[in-house]
Amino acid sequence: MQFGKNNHKTPWYSGGLSFECQGCGGCCAGPAEGYVWITEDDIEAIAAHLRISIQELMDKYVRKVGKRFSLREVTKTKDCVFLETAQDGRRKCSIYRYRPTQCLTWPFWPSNIGAPDDWLMAQTRCVGINRGKRHNLDEIETRRNATRE
C-alpha cells in the first residue's frame, strides 16, 4: 500500500471497481435468513413514501432484532418483504428510491472492500460485481459512506 498526503493509506481499490446491478434480486433474497438493518431515518422515509404511519410500517414490515430493527422477510422464501418480480422476470425493490441505507451502499460495504479477496468473495454472491460500470475511488467512497438525508 502507498501512503498519500496526511499519512492516509491508499485503498487497494483506488483504481476503481466495476459493479452494475443485474436485477437478480440475490442481495434481497433467501434462501437463508438475513437482515436488512434500518435506521430511524430509513423508517421515516419509507413510511412517508408508503403514506402510512411509522407505527403501521413497524407493525407490518419491521422486526426488532436485539436493539436494532430489520425489514421483515417473506416467511416461505426469506426474501425481503419489498422484493418483487417484474413482468420481465427481473427482481426489483418496490421502494427502491427509499431503500434502506444498507441497500443504498451495496456492494461497497467495508466487509466487501476490505481486501481484494473480500471483493472476490462478494462476487460469488452477487453477479453484478466486476461487471458493467467502473466506479472510481470517489464514487466508491461516497457510496460506502452514504447516509439518508
Protein Blocks (a to p, Z undefined) as FASTA:
>chain_A
ZZdehhiacdfklnopadddehlommmccfbdcdddddfklmmmmmmmnopafklmmmmm
pccehjbccddddfklopafkbccdfkopacdfklmmgcfklmmpckbfklmmpmklmmm
mmmmomkgopajaddfklmmmmmmgccZZ
